[in-house]
Amino acid sequence: MARVSVSHIPTQNPCAQCGSPIALPEWTEAGEGRVSYLWHCRACNYRFEAIAIYEQSDTESRPLAA
């Protein structure tokens, strides 16, 4: 299972609707081979989810998408 660390949480993600930067995700959930992020834009009140998918390996997992 992927481990979520503060150093791996994306920051300044642009809003999917208006493009304003969002400092941190509102919610994060780690699952088997993926991490889901819930973003909330305070500028336009839009909410959206982004998913990072990790390569399955016995060593270190790297994000393929966010």
mmCIF file of the N, C-alpha and C atoms, coordinates in Angstrom:
data_MODEL
# 
_entry.id   MODEL 
# 
loop_
_atom_site.group_PDB 
_atom_site.id 
_atom_site.type_symbol 
_atom_site.label_atom_id 
_atom_site.label_alt_id 
_atom_site.label_comp_id 
_atom_site.label_asym_id 
_atom_site.label_entity_id 
_atom_site.label_seq_id 
_atom_site.pdbx_PDB_ins_code 
_atom_site.Cartn_x 
_atom_site.Cartn_y 
_atom_site.Cartn_z 
_atom_site.occupancy 
_atom_site.B_iso_or_equiv 
_atom_site.pdbx_formal_charge 
_atom_site.auth_seq_id 
_atom_site.auth_comp_id 
_atom_site.auth_asym_id 
_atom_site.auth_atom_id 
_atom_site.pdbx_PDB_model_num 
ATOM 1   N N  . MET A 1 1  ? 0.837   -1.177 0.000   1.00 0.00 ? 1  MET A N  1 
ATOM 2   C CA . MET A 1 1  ? 0.000   0.000  0.000   1.00 0.00 ? 1  MET A CA 1 
ATOM 3   C C  . MET A 1 1  ? 0.879   1.237  0.000   1.00 0.00 ? 1  MET A C  1 
ATOM 4   N N  . ALA A 1 2  ? 0.469   2.246  -0.747  1.00 0.00 ? 2  ALA A N  1 
ATOM 5   C CA . ALA A 1 2  ? 1.225   3.494  -0.822  1.00 0.00 ? 2  ALA A CA 1 
ATOM 6   C C  . ALA A 1 2  ? 1.156   4.225  0.509   1.00 0.00 ? 2  ALA A C  1 
ATOM 7   N N  . ARG A 1 3  ? 2.265   4.816  0.888   1.00 0.00 ? 3  ARG A N  1 
ATOM 8   C CA . ARG A 1 3  ? 2.298   5.597  2.121   1.00 0.00 ? 3  ARG A CA 1 
ATOM 9   C C  . ARG A 1 3  ? 2.192   7.069  1.774   1.00 0.00 ? 3  ARG A C  1 
ATOM 10  N N  . VAL A 1 4  ? 1.367   7.779  2.511   1.00 0.00 ? 4  VAL A N  1 
ATOM 11  C CA . VAL A 1 4  ? 1.213   9.216  2.294   1.00 0.00 ? 4  VAL A CA 1 
ATOM 12  C C  . VAL A 1 4  ? 2.095   9.940  3.295   1.00 0.00 ? 4  VAL A C  1 
ATOM 13  N N  . SER A 1 5  ? 2.956   10.767 2.788   1.00 0.00 ? 5  SER A N  1 
ATOM 14  C CA . SER A 1 5  ? 3.855   11.550 3.619   1.00 0.00 ? 5  SER A CA 1 
ATOM 15  C C  . SER A 1 5  ? 3.607   13.019 3.322   1.00 0.00 ? 5  SER A C  1 
ATOM 16  N N  . VAL A 1 6  ? 3.845   13.865 4.294   1.00 0.00 ? 6  VAL A N  1 
ATOM 17  C CA . VAL A 1 6  ? 3.643   15.301 4.097   1.00 0.00 ? 6  VAL A CA 1 
ATOM 18  C C  . VAL A 1 6  ? 4.500   15.798 2.938   1.00 0.00 ? 6  VAL A C  1 
ATOM 19  N N  . SER A 1 7  ? 5.668   15.225 2.730   1.00 0.00 ? 7  SER A N  1 
ATOM 20  C CA . SER A 1 7  ? 6.539   15.666 1.640   1.00 0.00 ? 7  SER A CA 1 
ATOM 21  C C  . SER A 1 7  ? 6.000   15.253 0.271   1.00 0.00 ? 7  SER A C  1 
ATOM 22  N N  . HIS A 1 8  ? 5.035   14.310 0.219   1.00 0.00 ? 8  HIS A N  1 
ATOM 23  C CA . HIS A 1 8  ? 4.473   13.852 -1.044  1.00 0.00 ? 8  HIS A CA 1 
ATOM 24  C C  . HIS A 1 8  ? 3.108   14.473 -1.352  1.00 0.00 ? 8  HIS A C  1 
ATOM 25  N N  . ILE A 1 9  ? 2.588   15.309 -0.475  1.00 0.00 ? 9  ILE A N  1 
ATOM 26  C CA . ILE A 1 9  ? 1.298   15.950 -0.725  1.00 0.00 ? 9  ILE A CA 1 
ATOM 27  C C  . ILE A 1 9  ? 1.522   17.108 -1.693  1.00 0.00 ? 9  ILE A C  1 
ATOM 28  N N  . PRO A 1 10 ? 0.793   17.101 -2.827  1.00 0.00 ? 10 PRO A N  1 
ATOM 29  C CA . PRO A 1 10 ? 0.971   18.199 -3.782  1.00 0.00 ? 10 PRO A CA 1 
ATOM 30  C C  . PRO A 1 10 ? 0.479   19.523 -3.205  1.00 0.00 ? 10 PRO A C  1 
ATOM 31  N N  . THR A 1 11 ? 1.123   20.597 -3.609  1.00 0.00 ? 11 THR A N  1 
ATOM 32  C CA . THR A 1 11 ? 0.731   21.936 -3.159  1.00 0.00 ? 11 THR A CA 1 
ATOM 33  C C  . THR A 1 11 ? 0.570   22.834 -4.369  1.00 0.00 ? 11 THR A C  1 
ATOM 34  N N  . GLN A 1 12 ? -0.161  23.918 -4.196  1.00 0.00 ? 12 GLN A N  1 
ATOM 35  C CA . GLN A 1 12 ? -0.385  24.920 -5.240  1.00 0.00 ? 12 GLN A CA 1 
ATOM 36  C C  . GLN A 1 12 ? -0.965  24.303 -6.514  1.00 0.00 ? 12 GLN A C  1 
ATOM 37  N N  . ASN A 1 13 ? -1.832  23.308 -6.356  1.00 0.00 ? 13 ASN A N  1 
ATOM 38  C CA . ASN A 1 13 ? -2.517  22.696 -7.490  1.00 0.00 ? 13 ASN A CA 1 
ATOM 39  C C  . ASN A 1 13 ? -3.506  23.718 -8.060  1.00 0.00 ? 13 ASN A C  1 
ATOM 40  N N  . PRO A 1 14 ? -3.550  23.910 -9.383  1.00 0.00 ? 14 PRO A N  1 
ATOM 41  C CA . PRO A 1 14 ? -4.509  24.865 -9.935  1.00 0.00 ? 14 PRO A CA 1 
ATOM 42  C C  . PRO A 1 14 ? -5.929  24.302 -9.909  1.00 0.00 ? 14 PRO A C  1 
ATOM 43  N N  . CYS A 1 15 ? -6.897  25.161 -9.674  1.00 0.00 ? 15 CYS A N  1 
ATOM 44  C CA . CYS A 1 15 ? -8.302  24.781 -9.693  1.00 0.00 ? 15 CYS A CA 1 
ATOM 45  C C  . CYS A 1 15 ? -8.665  24.291 -11.087 1.00 0.00 ? 15 CYS A C  1 
ATOM 46  N N  . ALA A 1 16 ? -9.419  23.201 -11.162 1.00 0.00 ? 16 ALA A N  1 
ATOM 47  C CA . ALA A 1 16 ? -9.824  22.635 -12.448 1.00 0.00 ? 16 ALA A CA 1 
ATOM 48  C C  . ALA A 1 16 ? -10.842 23.513 -13.164 1.00 0.00 ? 16 ALA A C  1 
ATOM 49  N N  . GLN A 1 17 ? -11.452 24.454 -12.451 1.00 0.00 ? 17 GLN A N  1 
ATOM 50  C CA . GLN A 1 17 ? -12.457 25.306 -13.075 1.00 0.00 ? 17 GLN A CA 1 
ATOM 51  C C  . GLN A 1 17 ? -11.939 26.712 -13.371 1.00 0.00 ? 17 GLN A C  1 
ATOM 52  N N  . CYS A 1 18 ? -11.347 27.384 -12.371 1.00 0.00 ? 18 CYS A N  1 
ATOM 53  C CA . CYS A 1 18 ? -10.938 28.783 -12.570 1.00 0.00 ? 18 CYS A CA 1 
ATOM 54  C C  . CYS A 1 18 ? -9.423  28.970 -12.670 1.00 0.00 ? 18 CYS A C  1 
ATOM 55  N N  . GLY A 1 19 ? -8.635  27.963 -12.315 1.00 0.00 ? 19 GLY A N  1 
ATOM 56  C CA . GLY A 1 19 ? -7.179  28.048 -12.419 1.00 0.00 ? 19 GLY A CA 1 
ATOM 57  C C  . GLY A 1 19 ? -6.468  28.661 -11.238 1.00 0.00 ? 19 GLY A C  1 
ATOM 58  N N  . SER A 1 20 ? -7.200  29.128 -10.232 1.00 0.00 ? 20 SER A N  1 
ATOM 59  C CA . SER A 1 20 ? -6.560  29.692 -9.033  1.00 0.00 ? 20 SER A CA 1 
ATOM 60  C C  . SER A 1 20 ? -5.783  28.609 -8.297  1.00 0.00 ? 20 SER A C  1 
ATOM 61  N N  . PRO A 1 21 ? -4.608  28.939 -7.750  1.00 0.00 ? 21 PRO A N  1 
ATOM 62  C CA . PRO A 1 21 ? -3.840  27.929 -7.013  1.00 0.00 ? 21 PRO A CA 1 
ATOM 63  C C  . PRO A 1 21 ? -4.520  27.565 -5.686  1.00 0.00 ? 21 PRO A C  1 
ATOM 64  N N  . ILE A 1 22 ? -4.494  26.274 -5.363  1.00 0.00 ? 22 ILE A N  1 
ATOM 65  C CA . ILE A 1 22 ? -5.046  25.777 -4.100  1.00 0.00 ? 22 ILE A CA 1 
ATOM 66  C C  . ILE A 1 22 ? -3.856  25.278 -3.279  1.00 0.00 ? 22 ILE A C  1 
ATOM 67  N N  . ALA A 1 23 ? -3.681  25.827 -2.091  1.00 0.00 ? 23 ALA A N  1 
ATOM 68  C CA . ALA A 1 23 ? -2.489  25.559 -1.280  1.00 0.00 ? 23 ALA A CA 1 
ATOM 69  C C  . ALA A 1 23 ? -2.311  24.081 -0.948  1.00 0.00 ? 23 ALA A C  1 
ATOM 70  N N  . LEU A 1 24 ? -3.342  23.436 -0.423  1.00 0.00 ? 24 LEU A N  1 
ATOM 71  C CA . LEU A 1 24 ? -3.259  22.038 0.000   1.00 0.00 ? 24 LEU A CA 1 
ATOM 72  C C  . LEU A 1 24 ? -4.578  21.330 -0.270  1.00 0.00 ? 24 LEU A C  1 
ATOM 73  N N  . PRO A 1 25 ? -4.542  20.012 -0.450  1.00 0.00 ? 25 PRO A N  1 
ATOM 74  C CA . PRO A 1 25 ? -5.807  19.289 -0.604  1.00 0.00 ? 25 PRO A CA 1 
ATOM 75  C C  . PRO A 1 25 ? -6.595  19.317 0.699   1.00 0.00 ? 25 PRO A C  1 
ATOM 76  N N  . GLU A 1 26 ? -7.915  19.299 0.572   1.00 0.00 ? 26 GLU A N  1 
ATOM 77  C CA . GLU A 1 26 ? -8.790  19.302 1.739   1.00 0.00 ? 26 GLU A CA 1 
ATOM 78  C C  . GLU A 1 26 ? -8.816  17.933 2.417   1.00 0.00 ? 26 GLU A C  1 
ATOM 79  N N  . TRP A 1 27 ? -8.603  16.892 1.620   1.00 0.00 ? 27 TRP A N  1 
ATOM 80  C CA . TRP A 1 27 ? -8.696  15.525 2.130   1.00 0.00 ? 27 TRP A CA 1 
ATOM 81  C C  . TRP A 1 27 ? -7.806  14.630 1.285   1.00 0.00 ? 27 TRP A C  1 
ATOM 82  N N  . THR A 1 28 ? -7.178  13.630 1.895   1.00 0.00 ? 28 THR A N  1 
ATOM 83  C CA . THR A 1 28 ? -6.298  12.682 1.213   1.00 0.00 ? 28 THR A CA 1 
ATOM 84  C C  . THR A 1 28 ? -6.625  11.279 1.683   1.00 0.00 ? 28 THR A C  1 
ATOM 85  N N  . GLU A 1 29 ? -6.659  10.330 0.752   1.00 0.00 ? 29 GLU A N  1 
ATOM 86  C CA . GLU A 1 29 ? -6.917  8.931  1.097   1.00 0.00 ? 29 GLU A CA 1 
ATOM 87  C C  . GLU A 1 29 ? -5.984  8.041  0.291   1.00 0.00 ? 29 GLU A C  1 
ATOM 88  N N  . ALA A 1 30 ? -5.228  7.208  0.990   1.00 0.00 ? 30 ALA A N  1 
ATOM 89  C CA . ALA A 1 30 ? -4.325  6.263  0.337   1.00 0.00 ? 30 ALA A CA 1 
ATOM 90  C C  . ALA A 1 30 ? -5.036  4.932  0.152   1.00 0.00 ? 30 ALA A C  1 
ATOM 91  N N  . GLY A 1 31 ? -4.803  4.323  -0.992  1.00 0.00 ? 31 GLY A N  1 
ATOM 92  C CA . GLY A 1 31 ? -5.366  3.011  -1.291  1.00 0.00 ? 31 GLY A CA 1 
ATOM 93  C C  . GLY A 1 31 ? -4.302  2.142  -1.932  1.00 0.00 ? 31 GLY A C  1 
ATOM 94  N N  . GLU A 1 32 ? -4.685  0.983  -2.401  1.00 0.00 ? 32 GLU A N  1 
ATOM 95  C CA . GLU A 1 32 ? -3.761  0.047  -3.031  1.00 0.00 ? 32 GLU A CA 1 
ATOM 96  C C  . GLU A 1 32 ? -3.266  0.625  -4.361  1.00 0.00 ? 32 GLU A C  1 
ATOM 97  N N  . GLY A 1 33 ? -2.024  1.080  -4.393  1.00 0.00 ? 33 GLY A N  1 
ATOM 98  C CA . GLY A 1 33 ? -1.427  1.599  -5.616  1.00 0.00 ? 33 GLY A CA 1 
ATOM 99  C C  . GLY A 1 33 ? -1.901  2.982  -6.030  1.00 0.00 ? 33 GLY A C  1 
ATOM 100 N N  . ARG A 1 34 ? -2.563  3.715  -5.144  1.00 0.00 ? 34 ARG A N  1 
ATOM 101 C CA . ARG A 1 34 ? -3.065  5.041  -5.508  1.00 0.00 ? 34 ARG A CA 1 
ATOM 102 C C  . ARG A 1 34 ? -3.247  5.914  -4.279  1.00 0.00 ? 34 ARG A C  1 
ATOM 103 N N  . VAL A 1 35 ? -3.292  7.219  -4.509  1.00 0.00 ? 35 VAL A N  1 
ATOM 104 C CA . VAL A 1 35 ? -3.636  8.198  -3.473  1.00 0.00 ? 35 VAL A CA 1 
ATOM 105 C C  . VAL A 1 35 ? -4.648  9.157  -4.091  1.00 0.00 ? 35 VAL A C  1 
ATOM 106 N N  . SER A 1 36 ? -5.765  9.380  -3.412  1.00 0.00 ? 36 SER A N  1 
ATOM 107 C CA . SER A 1 36 ? -6.799  10.303 -3.883  1.00 0.00 ? 36 SER A CA 1 
ATOM 108 C C  . SER A 1 36 ? -6.713  11.601 -3.093  1.00 0.00 ? 36 SER A C  1 
ATOM 109 N N  . TYR A 1 37 ? -6.900  12.704 -3.791  1.00 0.00 ? 37 TYR A N  1 
ATOM 110 C CA . TYR A 1 37 ? -6.866  14.024 -3.173  1.00 0.00 ? 37 TYR A CA 1 
ATOM 111 C C  . TYR A 1 37 ? -8.166  14.746 -3.487  1.00 0.00 ? 37 TYR A C  1 
ATOM 112 N N  . LEU A 1 38 ? -8.786  15.350 -2.487  1.00 0.00 ? 38 LEU A N  1 
ATOM 113 C CA . LEU A 1 38 ? -9.972  16.177 -2.691  1.00 0.00 ? 38 LEU A CA 1 
ATOM 114 C C  . LEU A 1 38 ? -9.538  17.631 -2.564  1.00 0.00 ? 38 LEU A C  1 
ATOM 115 N N  . TRP A 1 39 ? -9.805  18.406 -3.619  1.00 0.00 ? 39 TRP A N  1 
ATOM 116 C CA . TRP A 1 39 ? -9.425  19.807 -3.660  1.00 0.00 ? 39 TRP A CA 1 
ATOM 117 C C  . TRP A 1 39 ? -10.662 20.676 -3.571  1.00 0.00 ? 39 TRP A C  1 
ATOM 118 N N  . HIS A 1 40 ? -10.555 21.818 -2.882  1.00 0.00 ? 40 HIS A N  1 
ATOM 119 C CA . HIS A 1 40 ? -11.651 22.777 -2.769  1.00 0.00 ? 40 HIS A CA 1 
ATOM 120 C C  . HIS A 1 40 ? -11.088 24.163 -3.033  1.00 0.00 ? 40 HIS A C  1 
ATOM 121 N N  . CYS A 1 41 ? -11.577 24.782 -4.099  1.00 0.00 ? 41 CYS A N  1 
ATOM 122 C CA . CYS A 1 41 ? -11.133 26.129 -4.465  1.00 0.00 ? 41 CYS A CA 1 
ATOM 123 C C  . CYS A 1 41 ? -11.953 27.157 -3.699  1.00 0.00 ? 41 CYS A C  1 
ATOM 124 N N  . ARG A 1 42 ? -11.303 27.967 -2.912  1.00 0.00 ? 42 ARG A N  1 
ATOM 125 C CA . ARG A 1 42 ? -11.996 29.005 -2.144  1.00 0.00 ? 42 ARG A CA 1 
ATOM 126 C C  . ARG A 1 42 ? -12.395 30.190 -3.042  1.00 0.00 ? 42 ARG A C  1 
ATOM 127 N N  . ALA A 1 43 ? -11.737 30.350 -4.182  1.00 0.00 ? 43 ALA A N  1 
ATOM 128 C CA . ALA A 1 43 ? -12.039 31.462 -5.085  1.00 0.00 ? 43 ALA A CA 1 
ATOM 129 C C  . ALA A 1 43 ? -13.385 31.281 -5.786  1.00 0.00 ? 43 ALA A C  1 
ATOM 130 N N  . CYS A 1 44 ? -13.670 30.046 -6.260  1.00 0.00 ? 44 CYS A N  1 
ATOM 131 C CA . CYS A 1 44 ? -14.914 29.830 -7.008  1.00 0.00 ? 44 CYS A CA 1 
ATOM 132 C C  . CYS A 1 44 ? -15.806 28.749 -6.379  1.00 0.00 ? 44 CYS A C  1 
ATOM 133 N N  . ASN A 1 45 ? -15.375 28.188 -5.238  1.00 0.00 ? 45 ASN A N  1 
ATOM 134 C CA . ASN A 1 45 ? -16.121 27.175 -4.482  1.00 0.00 ? 45 ASN A CA 1 
ATOM 135 C C  . ASN A 1 45 ? -16.281 25.846 -5.232  1.00 0.00 ? 45 ASN A C  1 
ATOM 136 N N  . TYR A 1 46 ? -15.395 25.578 -6.193  1.00 0.00 ? 46 TYR A N  1 
ATOM 137 C CA . TYR A 1 46 ? -15.436 24.332 -6.961  1.00 0.00 ? 46 TYR A CA 1 
ATOM 138 C C  . TYR A 1 46 ? -14.679 23.249 -6.193  1.00 0.00 ? 46 TYR A C  1 
ATOM 139 N N  . ARG A 1 47 ? -15.195 22.023 -6.234  1.00 0.00 ? 47 ARG A N  1 
ATOM 140 C CA . ARG A 1 47 ? -14.519 20.879 -5.602  1.00 0.00 ? 47 ARG A CA 1 
ATOM 141 C C  . ARG A 1 47 ? -14.278 19.812 -6.653  1.00 0.00 ? 47 ARG A C  1 
ATOM 142 N N  . PHE A 1 48 ? -13.094 19.188 -6.576  1.00 0.00 ? 48 PHE A N  1 
ATOM 143 C CA . PHE A 1 48 ? -12.769 18.123 -7.517  1.00 0.00 ? 48 PHE A CA 1 
ATOM 144 C C  . PHE A 1 48 ? -11.779 17.161 -6.877  1.00 0.00 ? 48 PHE A C  1 
ATOM 145 N N  . GLU A 1 49 ? -11.688 15.970 -7.456  1.00 0.00 ? 49 GLU A N  1 
ATOM 146 C CA . GLU A 1 49 ? -10.794 14.930 -6.953  1.00 0.00 ? 49 GLU A CA 1 
ATOM 147 C C  . GLU A 1 49 ? -9.713  14.659 -7.980  1.00 0.00 ? 49 GLU A C  1 
ATOM 148 N N  . ALA A 1 50 ? -8.502  14.428 -7.508  1.00 0.00 ? 50 ALA A N  1 
ATOM 149 C CA . ALA A 1 50 ? -7.383  14.025 -8.352  1.00 0.00 ? 50 ALA A CA 1 
ATOM 150 C C  . ALA A 1 50 ? -6.815  12.744 -7.762  1.00 0.00 ? 50 ALA A C  1 
ATOM 151 N N  . ILE A 1 51 ? -6.372  11.844 -8.613  1.00 0.00 ? 51 ILE A N  1 
ATOM 152 C CA . ILE A 1 51 ? -5.850  10.552 -8.158  1.00 0.00 ? 51 ILE A CA 1 
ATOM 153 C C  . ILE A 1 51 ? -4.432  10.369 -8.690  1.00 0.00 ? 51 ILE A C  1 
ATOM 154 N N  . ALA A 1 52 ? -3.507  10.030 -7.812  1.00 0.00 ? 52 ALA A N  1 
ATOM 155 C CA . ALA A 1 52 ? -2.142  9.680  -8.190  1.00 0.00 ? 52 ALA A CA 1 
ATOM 156 C C  . ALA A 1 52 ? -2.054  8.163  -8.185  1.00 0.00 ? 52 ALA A C  1 
ATOM 157 N N  . ILE A 1 53 ? -1.595  7.581  -9.302  1.00 0.00 ? 53 ILE A N  1 
ATOM 158 C CA . ILE A 1 53 ? -1.475  6.132  -9.426  1.00 0.00 ? 53 ILE A CA 1 
ATOM 159 C C  . ILE A 1 53 ? 0.001   5.773  -9.349  1.00 0.00 ? 53 ILE A C  1 
ATOM 160 N N  . TYR A 1 54 ? 0.319   4.775  -8.529  1.00 0.00 ? 54 TYR A N  1 
ATOM 161 C CA . TYR A 1 54 ? 1.693   4.379  -8.304  1.00 0.00 ? 54 TYR A CA 1 
ATOM 162 C C  . TYR A 1 54 ? 1.990   3.046  -8.968  1.00 0.00 ? 54 TYR A C  1 
ATOM 163 N N  . GLU A 1 55 ? 3.191   2.935  -9.495  1.00 0.00 ? 55 GLU A N  1 
ATOM 164 C CA . GLU A 1 55 ? 3.691   1.706  -10.076 1.00 0.00 ? 55 GLU A CA 1 
ATOM 165 C C  . GLU A 1 55 ? 3.786   0.656  -8.980  1.00 0.00 ? 55 GLU A C  1 
ATOM 166 N N  . GLN A 1 56 ? 3.358   -0.541 -9.255  1.00 0.00 ? 56 GLN A N  1 
ATOM 167 C CA . GLN A 1 56 ? 3.427   -1.612 -8.265  1.00 0.00 ? 56 GLN A CA 1 
ATOM 168 C C  . GLN A 1 56 ? 4.809   -2.264 -8.320  1.00 0.00 ? 56 GLN A C  1 
ATOM 169 N N  . SER A 1 57 ? 5.576   -2.144 -7.248  1.00 0.00 ? 57 SER A N  1 
ATOM 170 C CA . SER A 1 57 ? 6.882   -2.785 -7.148  1.00 0.00 ? 57 SER A CA 1 
ATOM 171 C C  . SER A 1 57 ? 7.182   -3.066 -5.686  1.00 0.00 ? 57 SER A C  1 
ATOM 172 N N  . ASP A 1 58 ? 8.146   -3.918 -5.463  1.00 0.00 ? 58 ASP A N  1 
ATOM 173 C CA . ASP A 1 58 ? 8.522   -4.267 -4.094  1.00 0.00 ? 58 ASP A CA 1 
ATOM 174 C C  . ASP A 1 58 ? 9.416   -3.217 -3.461  1.00 0.00 ? 58 ASP A C  1 
ATOM 175 N N  . THR A 1 59 ? 10.000  -2.349 -4.267  1.00 0.00 ? 59 THR A N  1 
ATOM 176 C CA . THR A 1 59 ? 10.876  -1.312 -3.723  1.00 0.00 ? 59 THR A CA 1 
ATOM 177 C C  . THR A 1 59 ? 10.087  -0.028 -3.525  1.00 0.00 ? 59 THR A C  1 
ATOM 178 N N  . GLU A 1 60 ? 10.567  1.046  -4.065  1.00 0.00 ? 60 GLU A N  1 
ATOM 179 C CA . GLU A 1 60 ? 9.929   2.347  -3.869  1.00 0.00 ? 60 GLU A CA 1 
ATOM 180 C C  . GLU A 1 60 ? 8.877   2.608  -4.940  1.00 0.00 ? 60 GLU A C  1 
ATOM 181 N N  . SER A 1 61 ? 7.710   3.145  -4.531  1.00 0.00 ? 61 SER A N  1 
ATOM 182 C CA . SER A 1 61 ? 6.659   3.511  -5.475  1.00 0.00 ? 61 SER A CA 1 
ATOM 183 C C  . SER A 1 61 ? 6.843   4.953  -5.921  1.00 0.00 ? 61 SER A C  1 
ATOM 184 N N  . ARG A 1 62 ? 6.630   5.208  -7.218  1.00 0.00 ? 62 ARG A N  1 
ATOM 185 C CA . ARG A 1 62 ? 6.735   6.561  -7.763  1.00 0.00 ? 62 ARG A CA 1 
ATOM 186 C C  . ARG A 1 62 ? 5.389   6.940  -8.370  1.00 0.00 ? 62 ARG A C  1 
ATOM 187 N N  . PRO A 1 63 ? 4.962   8.206  -8.235  1.00 0.00 ? 63 PRO A N  1 
ATOM 188 C CA . PRO A 1 63 ? 3.685   8.612  -8.834  1.00 0.00 ? 63 PRO A CA 1 
ATOM 189 C C  . PRO A 1 63 ? 3.784   8.638  -10.360 1.00 0.00 ? 63 PRO A C  1 
ATOM 190 N N  . LEU A 1 64 ? 2.742   8.137  -11.038 1.00 0.00 ? 64 LEU A N  1 
ATOM 191 C CA . LEU A 1 64 ? 2.677   8.187  -12.494 1.00 0.00 ? 64 LEU A CA 1 
ATOM 192 C C  . LEU A 1 64 ? 1.782   9.318  -12.970 1.00 0.00 ? 64 LEU A C  1 
ATOM 193 N N  . ALA A 1 65 ? 0.793   9.699  -12.152 1.00 0.00 ? 65 ALA A N  1 
ATOM 194 C CA . ALA A 1 65 ? -0.133  10.771 -12.529 1.00 0.00 ? 65 ALA A CA 1 
ATOM 195 C C  . ALA A 1 65 ? -0.672  11.427 -11.271 1.00 0.00 ? 65 ALA A C  1 
ATOM 196 N N  . ALA A 1 66 ? -1.110  12.657 -11.408 1.00 0.00 ? 66 ALA A N  1 
ATOM 197 C CA . ALA A 1 66 ? -1.715  13.363 -10.271 1.00 0.00 ? 66 ALA A CA 1 
ATOM 198 C C  . ALA A 1 66 ? -2.920  14.112 -10.722 1.00 0.00 ? 66 ALA A C  1 
# 
